[in-house]
Amino acid sequence: MPQLNALVDAIAAARAGGTDVVVVSSGAVAAGLQGLGLQPRQTVAIMLPTSREYFFAYFGVLLAGGIPVPIYPPARPAQIEEHVRRHTGILENAEASILVTVPQAMTVARLLEAGVPGLRRVVTVAGLTQGVARAAPPRPARGDDIAFIQYT
């Protein structure tokens, strides 16, 4: 239910602001990802808590033509080693080239970056959107595109 509440909050904020915050912010994320060289059908791991930024990142990956791969951020410091081990396997299997996270999880993200050869960038939503003058044009979806990859 937290995911639904976050989406409802993001939509309500967009309506109250008079602009579609989700569309504008997701477009800025898409532009940032394309600026990093994201190619169509490349995977982008999203290690964010349920929040507005999660939805901006998720939809931004889709708008940029990428494939979102949501993974959980670390929950307990005592389980960091297990978290890194498990997520290293997921990121390798998904062939994630970019990881979007929060500043608080950057240390764990850097450990993942060191352990996953294809992971070339670790960024935050704020870092992706900083200096973006306009949203990227959305990449048209194709019938055989992958919507997302979910690991359980």
N, CA and C atoms as a LAMMPS dump frame, in Angstrom:
ITEM: TIMESTEP
0
ITEM: NUMBER OF ATOMS
456
ITEM: BOX BOUNDS ff ff ff
-5.0000000000000000e+02 5.0000000000000000e+02
-5.0000000000000000e+02 5.0000000000000000e+02
-5.0000000000000000e+02 5.0000000000000000e+02
ITEM: ATOMS id mol type element x y z
1 1 1 N 0.792 -1.198 0
2 1 2 C 0 0 0
3 1 3 C 0.84 1.272 0
4 2 1 N 2.091 1.265 0.546
5 2 2 C 2.886 2.492 0.504
6 2 3 C 3.127 2.978 -0.93
7 3 1 N 3.319 2.042 -1.887
8 3 2 C 3.555 2.445 -3.262
9 3 3 C 2.343 3.196 -3.813
10 4 1 N 1.161 2.696 -3.541
11 4 2 C -0.048 3.346 -4.017
12 4 3 C -0.194 4.73 -3.396
13 5 1 N 0.091 4.841 -2.111
14 5 2 C 0.006 6.143 -1.443
15 5 3 C 0.988 7.143 -2.047
16 6 1 N 2.204 6.687 -2.366
17 6 2 C 3.2 7.578 -2.958
18 6 3 C 2.76 8.039 -4.344
19 7 1 N 2.169 7.136 -5.118
20 7 2 C 1.683 7.508 -6.438
21 7 3 C 0.533 8.508 -6.327
22 8 1 N -0.396 8.251 -5.416
23 8 2 C -1.522 9.166 -5.211
24 8 3 C -1.003 10.542 -4.794
25 9 1 N -0.014 10.567 -3.897
26 9 2 C 0.57 11.848 -3.458
27 9 3 C 1.228 12.586 -4.622
28 10 1 N 1.948 11.853 -5.475
29 10 2 C 2.622 12.483 -6.614
30 10 3 C 1.606 13.059 -7.59
31 11 1 N 0.539 12.323 -7.845
32 11 2 C -0.501 12.806 -8.756
33 11 3 C -1.202 14.021 -8.161
34 12 1 N -1.504 13.964 -6.864
35 12 2 C -2.158 15.099 -6.202
36 12 3 C -1.27 16.336 -6.253
37 13 1 N 0.036 16.158 -6.04
38 13 2 C 0.963 17.287 -6.09
39 13 3 C 1.013 17.868 -7.498
40 14 1 N 0.972 16.999 -8.488
41 14 2 C 0.987 17.464 -9.874
42 14 3 C -0.251 18.289 -10.182
43 15 1 N -1.389 17.808 -9.748
44 15 2 C -2.635 18.538 -10.006
45 15 3 C -2.659 19.87 -9.268
46 16 1 N -2.204 19.873 -8.032
47 16 2 C -2.213 21.104 -7.231
48 16 3 C -1.261 22.141 -7.805
49 17 1 N -0.166 21.695 -8.389
50 17 2 C 0.837 22.616 -8.914
51 17 3 C 0.489 23.188 -10.27
52 18 1 N -0.545 22.675 -10.904
53 18 2 C -0.952 23.197 -12.197
54 18 3 C -0.144 22.64 -13.361
55 19 1 N 0.906 21.9 -13.072
56 19 2 C 1.666 21.235 -14.128
57 19 3 C 1.753 19.773 -13.755
58 20 1 N 2.035 18.971 -14.724
59 20 2 C 2.144 17.55 -14.436
60 20 3 C 3.559 17.255 -13.947
61 21 1 N 3.739 17.333 -12.646
62 21 2 C 5.05 17.148 -12.027
63 21 3 C 5.649 15.795 -12.384
64 22 1 N 4.822 14.768 -12.438
65 22 2 C 5.326 13.432 -12.762
66 22 3 C 5.901 13.419 -14.179
67 23 1 N 5.171 13.992 -15.12
68 23 2 C 5.633 13.998 -16.505
69 23 3 C 6.888 14.861 -16.652
70 24 1 N 6.881 16.046 -16.072
71 24 2 C 8.033 16.947 -16.181
72 24 3 C 9.263 16.335 -15.516
73 25 1 N 9.104 15.83 -14.308
74 25 2 C 10.239 15.262 -13.575
75 25 3 C 10.74 13.979 -14.23
76 26 1 N 9.824 13.146 -14.7
77 26 2 C 10.227 11.914 -15.385
78 26 3 C 10.949 12.233 -16.679
79 27 1 N 10.494 13.273 -17.381
80 27 2 C 11.174 13.693 -18.604
81 27 3 C 12.576 14.201 -18.33
82 28 1 N 12.751 14.89 -17.208
83 28 2 C 14.082 15.366 -16.83
84 28 3 C 14.995 14.192 -16.49
85 29 1 N 14.462 13.188 -15.803
86 29 2 C 15.247 11.983 -15.514
87 29 3 C 15.632 11.291 -16.822
88 30 1 N 14.687 11.196 -17.745
89 30 2 C 14.968 10.568 -19.047
90 30 3 C 16.093 11.308 -19.765
91 31 1 N 16.038 12.637 -19.749
92 31 2 C 17.097 13.434 -20.39
93 31 3 C 18.444 13.179 -19.714
94 32 1 N 18.441 13.101 -18.389
95 32 2 C 19.674 12.819 -17.669
96 32 3 C 20.242 11.449 -18.015
97 33 1 N 19.373 10.457 -18.114
98 33 2 C 19.821 9.104 -18.468
99 33 3 C 20.37 9.071 -19.885
100 34 1 N 19.679 9.741 -20.799
101 34 2 C 20.174 9.787 -22.176
102 34 3 C 21.508 10.529 -22.246
103 35 1 N 21.659 11.551 -21.396
104 35 2 C 22.926 12.271 -21.326
105 35 3 C 24.079 11.394 -20.841
106 36 1 N 23.745 10.374 -20.056
107 36 2 C 24.764 9.421 -19.596
108 36 3 C 25.036 8.335 -20.629
109 37 1 N 24.287 8.377 -21.73
110 37 2 C 24.515 7.396 -22.792
111 37 3 C 23.607 6.187 -22.749
112 38 1 N 22.52 6.253 -21.975
113 38 2 C 21.597 5.117 -21.945
114 38 3 C 21.052 4.858 -23.338
115 39 1 N 21.134 3.628 -23.754
116 39 2 C 20.631 3.219 -25.056
117 39 3 C 19.296 2.493 -24.898
118 40 1 N 18.472 2.499 -25.951
119 40 2 C 17.214 1.757 -25.877
120 40 3 C 17.453 0.304 -25.474
121 41 1 N 16.582 -0.171 -24.593
122 41 2 C 16.575 -1.56 -24.101
123 41 3 C 17.705 -1.88 -23.125
124 42 1 N 18.455 -0.88 -22.675
125 42 2 C 19.427 -1.117 -21.612
126 42 3 C 18.697 -1.059 -20.281
127 43 1 N 19.194 -1.81 -19.327
128 43 2 C 18.564 -1.864 -18.014
129 43 3 C 19.147 -0.812 -17.075
130 44 1 N 18.259 -0.28 -16.233
131 44 2 C 18.638 0.693 -15.215
132 44 3 C 18.066 0.2 -13.893
133 45 1 N 18.928 -0.062 -12.93
134 45 2 C 18.473 -0.487 -11.603
135 45 3 C 18.006 0.735 -10.82
136 46 1 N 16.897 0.579 -10.115
137 46 2 C 16.341 1.655 -9.302
138 46 3 C 16.319 1.17 -7.856
139 47 1 N 17.259 1.669 -7.053
140 47 2 C 17.352 1.29 -5.637
141 47 3 C 16.904 2.495 -4.805
142 48 1 N 15.596 2.713 -4.814
143 48 2 C 15.006 3.845 -4.113
144 48 3 C 13.869 3.37 -3.221
145 49 1 N 13.657 4.047 -2.096
146 49 2 C 12.466 3.75 -1.302
147 49 3 C 11.234 4.254 -2.053
148 50 1 N 10.077 3.789 -1.663
149 50 2 C 8.841 4.262 -2.27
150 50 3 C 8.711 5.754 -1.986
151 51 1 N 8.673 6.529 -3.054
152 51 2 C 8.671 7.988 -2.937
153 51 3 C 8.327 8.568 -4.295
154 52 1 N 8.18 9.879 -4.328
155 52 2 C 7.965 10.55 -5.612
156 52 3 C 9.149 10.303 -6.536
157 53 1 N 10.364 10.345 -5.999
158 53 2 C 11.565 10.142 -6.811
159 53 3 C 11.579 8.755 -7.446
160 54 1 N 11.031 7.775 -6.732
161 54 2 C 10.953 6.423 -7.307
162 54 3 C 10.143 6.464 -8.602
163 55 1 N 8.986 7.102 -8.566
164 55 2 C 8.141 7.158 -9.75
165 55 3 C 8.784 7.997 -10.855
166 56 1 N 9.458 9.082 -10.49
167 56 2 C 10.154 9.88 -11.498
168 56 3 C 11.222 9.033 -12.185
169 57 1 N 11.972 8.27 -11.392
170 57 2 C 13.025 7.416 -11.953
171 57 3 C 12.427 6.309 -12.812
172 58 1 N 11.406 5.647 -12.302
173 58 2 C 10.794 4.518 -13.018
174 58 3 C 10.268 4.971 -14.386
175 59 1 N 9.441 6.018 -14.388
176 59 2 C 8.882 6.501 -15.638
177 59 3 C 9.942 7.162 -16.509
178 60 1 N 10.956 7.771 -15.895
179 60 2 C 12.052 8.356 -16.656
180 60 3 C 12.822 7.309 -17.434
181 61 1 N 13.064 6.161 -16.811
182 61 2 C 13.74 5.06 -17.513
183 61 3 C 12.908 4.635 -18.72
184 62 1 N 11.601 4.486 -18.511
185 62 2 C 10.731 4.082 -19.619
186 62 3 C 10.73 5.124 -20.737
187 63 1 N 10.619 6.402 -20.374
188 63 2 C 10.618 7.465 -21.389
189 63 3 C 11.919 7.504 -22.178
190 64 1 N 13.019 7.141 -21.518
191 64 2 C 14.329 7.132 -22.186
192 64 3 C 14.524 5.877 -23.035
193 65 1 N 13.578 4.942 -22.961
194 65 2 C 13.69 3.713 -23.743
195 65 3 C 14.389 2.586 -23.018
196 66 1 N 14.705 2.795 -21.738
197 66 2 C 15.374 1.768 -20.951
198 66 3 C 14.389 0.812 -20.298
199 67 1 N 14.94 -0.122 -19.561
200 67 2 C 14.149 -1.119 -18.848
201 67 3 C 14.415 -0.955 -17.358
202 68 1 N 13.397 -0.554 -16.581
203 68 2 C 13.604 -0.405 -15.139
204 68 3 C 13.748 -1.76 -14.451
205 69 1 N 14.674 -1.816 -13.498
206 69 2 C 14.875 -2.993 -12.665
207 69 3 C 14.819 -2.534 -11.213
208 70 1 N 13.623 -2.57 -10.595
209 70 2 C 13.526 -2.115 -9.203
210 70 3 C 14.181 -3.109 -8.247
211 71 1 N 14.984 -2.58 -7.327
212 71 2 C 15.564 -3.4 -6.26
213 71 3 C 15.41 -2.628 -4.949
214 72 1 N 15.352 -3.354 -3.861
215 72 2 C 15.157 -2.714 -2.563
216 72 3 C 16.439 -2.036 -2.088
217 73 1 N 16.293 -0.871 -1.479
218 73 2 C 17.463 -0.27 -0.827
219 73 3 C 17.775 -1.045 0.45
220 74 1 N 18.988 -0.916 0.964
221 74 2 C 19.32 -1.641 2.197
222 74 3 C 18.412 -1.192 3.338
223 75 1 N 17.92 -2.172 4.091
224 75 2 C 16.99 -1.867 5.185
225 75 3 C 17.667 -1.872 6.549
226 76 1 N 18.583 -2.815 6.763
227 76 2 C 19.208 -2.958 8.085
228 76 3 C 20.731 -2.989 7.938
229 77 1 N 21.419 -2.142 8.677
230 77 2 C 22.885 -2.134 8.587
231 77 3 C 23.514 -3.503 8.865
232 78 1 N 22.897 -4.3 9.717
233 78 2 C 23.453 -5.604 10.054
234 78 3 C 23.404 -6.573 8.872
235 79 1 N 22.621 -6.253 7.864
236 79 2 C 22.461 -7.155 6.719
237 79 3 C 23.08 -6.608 5.425
238 80 1 N 23.979 -5.652 5.549
239 80 2 C 24.588 -5.028 4.37
240 80 3 C 25.319 -6.057 3.519
241 81 1 N 26.087 -6.927 4.147
242 81 2 C 26.845 -7.919 3.379
243 81 3 C 25.921 -8.794 2.546
244 82 1 N 24.848 -9.278 3.148
245 82 2 C 23.872 -10.098 2.418
246 82 3 C 23.207 -9.288 1.308
247 83 1 N 22.88 -8.057 1.604
248 83 2 C 22.242 -7.174 0.623
249 83 3 C 23.152 -7.006 -0.598
250 84 1 N 24.411 -6.694 -0.373
251 84 2 C 25.358 -6.483 -1.467
252 84 3 C 25.54 -7.774 -2.262
253 85 1 N 25.668 -8.896 -1.581
254 85 2 C 25.837 -10.181 -2.275
255 85 3 C 24.647 -10.485 -3.177
256 86 1 N 23.449 -10.356 -2.637
257 86 2 C 22.228 -10.66 -3.384
258 86 3 C 22.039 -9.697 -4.556
259 87 1 N 22.234 -8.415 -4.29
260 87 2 C 22.008 -7.417 -5.335
261 87 3 C 23.092 -7.431 -6.409
262 88 1 N 24.31 -7.838 -6.049
263 88 2 C 25.353 -7.996 -7.058
264 88 3 C 24.905 -9.032 -8.081
265 89 1 N 24.362 -10.135 -7.618
266 89 2 C 23.86 -11.172 -8.523
267 89 3 C 22.717 -10.682 -9.397
268 90 1 N 21.8 -9.919 -8.802
269 90 2 C 20.667 -9.38 -9.563
270 90 3 C 21.161 -8.418 -10.644
271 91 1 N 22.038 -7.492 -10.265
272 91 2 C 22.521 -6.492 -11.217
273 91 3 C 23.337 -7.124 -12.337
274 92 1 N 24.116 -8.162 -12.015
275 92 2 C 24.861 -8.87 -13.061
276 92 3 C 23.898 -9.567 -14.009
277 93 1 N 22.895 -10.262 -13.443
278 93 2 C 21.931 -10.993 -14.256
279 93 3 C 21.116 -10.056 -15.136
280 94 1 N 20.726 -8.918 -14.601
281 94 2 C 19.924 -7.945 -15.354
282 94 3 C 20.772 -7.127 -16.32
283 95 1 N 22.093 -7.219 -16.19
284 95 2 C 23.026 -6.44 -16.995
285 95 3 C 22.763 -4.941 -16.861
286 96 1 N 22.531 -4.508 -15.623
287 96 2 C 22.27 -3.092 -15.359
288 96 3 C 23.511 -2.262 -15.652
289 97 1 N 23.318 -1.174 -16.388
290 97 2 C 24.444 -0.297 -16.717
291 97 3 C 24.458 0.947 -15.832
292 98 1 N 23.306 1.295 -15.267
293 98 2 C 23.171 2.477 -14.415
294 98 3 C 22.366 2.081 -13.188
295 99 1 N 22.73 2.632 -12.036
296 99 2 C 22.002 2.425 -10.793
297 99 3 C 21.572 3.784 -10.259
298 100 1 N 20.27 3.949 -10.022
299 100 2 C 19.732 5.182 -9.445
300 100 3 C 19.408 4.893 -7.988
301 101 1 N 19.915 5.718 -7.082
302 101 2 C 19.711 5.489 -5.655
303 101 3 C 19.563 6.817 -4.915
304 102 1 N 19.482 6.736 -3.613
305 102 2 C 19.416 7.927 -2.756
306 102 3 C 20.806 8.183 -2.173
307 103 1 N 21.094 9.415 -1.796
308 103 2 C 22.421 9.707 -1.226
309 103 3 C 22.748 8.828 -0.016
310 104 1 N 21.754 8.496 0.792
311 104 2 C 21.988 7.702 1.996
312 104 3 C 22.462 6.282 1.682
313 105 1 N 22.202 5.787 0.48
314 105 2 C 22.602 4.432 0.102
315 105 3 C 23.804 4.425 -0.836
316 106 1 N 24.462 5.564 -0.971
317 106 2 C 25.563 5.671 -1.927
318 106 3 C 26.737 4.75 -1.576
319 107 1 N 27.016 4.546 -0.304
320 107 2 C 28.116 3.643 0.073
321 107 3 C 27.826 2.227 -0.414
322 108 1 N 26.613 1.752 -0.188
323 108 2 C 26.221 0.416 -0.667
324 108 3 C 26.244 0.392 -2.191
325 109 1 N 25.77 1.455 -2.812
326 109 2 C 25.758 1.519 -4.271
327 109 3 C 27.174 1.443 -4.834
328 110 1 N 28.126 2.068 -4.182
329 110 2 C 29.523 2.021 -4.64
330 110 3 C 30.096 0.605 -4.497
331 111 1 N 29.699 -0.11 -3.454
332 111 2 C 30.109 -1.511 -3.314
333 111 3 C 29.538 -2.351 -4.46
334 112 1 N 28.281 -2.081 -4.806
335 112 2 C 27.662 -2.792 -5.928
336 112 3 C 28.381 -2.452 -7.233
337 113 1 N 28.702 -1.19 -7.413
338 113 2 C 29.397 -0.76 -8.628
339 113 3 C 30.742 -1.479 -8.772
340 114 1 N 31.435 -1.637 -7.651
341 114 2 C 32.736 -2.316 -7.681
342 114 3 C 32.598 -3.796 -8.002
343 115 1 N 31.456 -4.396 -7.641
344 115 2 C 31.276 -5.832 -7.839
345 115 3 C 30.56 -6.234 -9.109
346 116 1 N 30.04 -5.275 -9.859
347 116 2 C 29.285 -5.577 -11.078
348 116 3 C 30.009 -4.93 -12.262
349 117 1 N 30.678 -5.735 -13.079
350 117 2 C 31.495 -5.183 -14.16
351 117 3 C 30.744 -4.258 -15.13
352 118 1 N 29.515 -4.553 -15.47
353 118 2 C 28.781 -3.747 -16.445
354 118 3 C 28.141 -2.5 -15.875
355 119 1 N 28.141 -2.381 -14.552
356 119 2 C 27.529 -1.213 -13.909
357 119 3 C 28.509 -0.054 -14.002
358 120 1 N 28.2 0.904 -14.889
359 120 2 C 29.169 1.965 -15.169
360 120 3 C 28.871 3.285 -14.496
361 121 1 N 27.651 3.473 -13.97
362 121 2 C 27.307 4.738 -13.317
363 121 3 C 26.376 4.497 -12.136
364 122 1 N 26.615 5.238 -11.059
365 122 2 C 25.726 5.274 -9.896
366 122 3 C 25.328 6.727 -9.717
367 123 1 N 24.028 6.997 -9.72
368 123 2 C 23.536 8.37 -9.689
369 123 3 C 22.313 8.487 -8.774
370 124 1 N 21.977 9.725 -8.454
371 124 2 C 20.737 10.026 -7.736
372 124 3 C 19.776 10.698 -8.71
373 125 1 N 18.508 10.765 -8.34
374 125 2 C 17.537 11.471 -9.173
375 125 3 C 17.946 12.939 -9.294
376 126 1 N 18.352 13.538 -8.173
377 126 2 C 18.781 14.943 -8.209
378 126 3 C 19.976 15.123 -9.138
379 127 1 N 20.909 14.204 -9.1
380 127 2 C 22.074 14.283 -9.975
381 127 3 C 21.703 14.151 -11.439
382 128 1 N 20.728 13.307 -11.731
383 128 2 C 20.285 13.129 -13.113
384 128 3 C 19.608 14.375 -13.662
385 129 1 N 18.86 15.052 -12.818
386 129 2 C 18.041 16.17 -13.298
387 129 3 C 18.74 17.522 -13.175
388 130 1 N 19.849 17.57 -12.464
389 130 2 C 20.576 18.833 -12.28
390 130 3 C 21.088 19.339 -13.622
391 131 1 N 20.742 20.561 -13.928
392 131 2 C 21.22 21.173 -15.156
393 131 3 C 20.473 20.758 -16.413
394 132 1 N 19.433 19.933 -16.279
395 132 2 C 18.654 19.521 -17.448
396 132 3 C 17.731 20.673 -17.827
397 133 1 N 17.912 21.206 -19.022
398 133 2 C 17.128 22.36 -19.465
399 133 3 C 15.726 21.966 -19.913
400 134 1 N 15.605 20.794 -20.525
401 134 2 C 14.283 20.366 -20.979
402 134 3 C 14.21 18.849 -20.996
403 135 1 N 13.005 18.369 -20.98
404 135 2 C 12.782 16.926 -20.955
405 135 3 C 13.198 16.295 -22.276
406 136 1 N 13.599 15.055 -22.176
407 136 2 C 13.952 14.309 -23.377
408 136 3 C 12.681 13.923 -24.119
409 137 1 N 12.746 13.898 -25.441
410 137 2 C 11.58 13.388 -26.163
411 137 3 C 11.432 11.899 -25.869
412 138 1 N 10.223 11.453 -25.575
413 138 2 C 10.063 10.038 -25.254
414 138 3 C 10.389 9.145 -26.444
415 139 1 N 11.025 8.046 -26.149
416 139 2 C 11.319 7.059 -27.187
417 139 3 C 10.041 6.27 -27.423
418 140 1 N 9.583 6.195 -28.67
419 140 2 C 8.357 5.437 -28.932
420 140 3 C 8.515 3.972 -28.532
421 141 1 N 7.53 3.463 -27.837
422 141 2 C 7.551 2.058 -27.418
423 141 3 C 7.25 1.164 -28.619
424 142 1 N 7.842 -0.014 -28.592
425 142 2 C 7.58 -1.023 -29.623
426 142 3 C 6.851 -2.184 -28.97
427 143 1 N 6.16 -2.939 -29.764
428 143 2 C 5.38 -4.056 -29.25
429 143 3 C 6.201 -5.123 -28.555
430 144 1 N 7.478 -5.241 -28.895
431 144 2 C 8.315 -6.268 -28.275
432 144 3 C 9.226 -5.7 -27.185
433 145 1 N 9 -4.456 -26.771
434 145 2 C 9.776 -3.872 -25.68
435 145 3 C 9.456 -4.57 -24.358
436 146 1 N 10.428 -4.602 -23.478
437 146 2 C 10.251 -5.148 -22.127
438 146 3 C 9.847 -4.002 -21.224
439 147 1 N 8.77 -4.179 -20.477
440 147 2 C 8.259 -3.107 -19.614
441 147 3 C 9.127 -2.92 -18.384
442 148 1 N 9.502 -3.993 -17.709
443 148 2 C 10.393 -3.927 -16.557
444 148 3 C 10.824 -5.345 -16.221
445 149 1 N 11.855 -5.44 -15.386
446 149 2 C 12.332 -6.745 -14.907
447 149 3 C 12.204 -6.72 -13.388
448 150 1 N 11.487 -7.675 -12.849
449 150 2 C 11.262 -7.751 -11.401
450 150 3 C 11.895 -9.023 -10.845
451 151 1 N 12.749 -8.859 -9.861
452 151 2 C 13.337 -10.001 -9.168
453 151 3 C 12.636 -10.148 -7.826
454 152 1 N 12.363 -11.38 -7.437
455 152 2 C 11.7 -11.62 -6.15
456 152 3 C 12.56 -12.476 -5.252
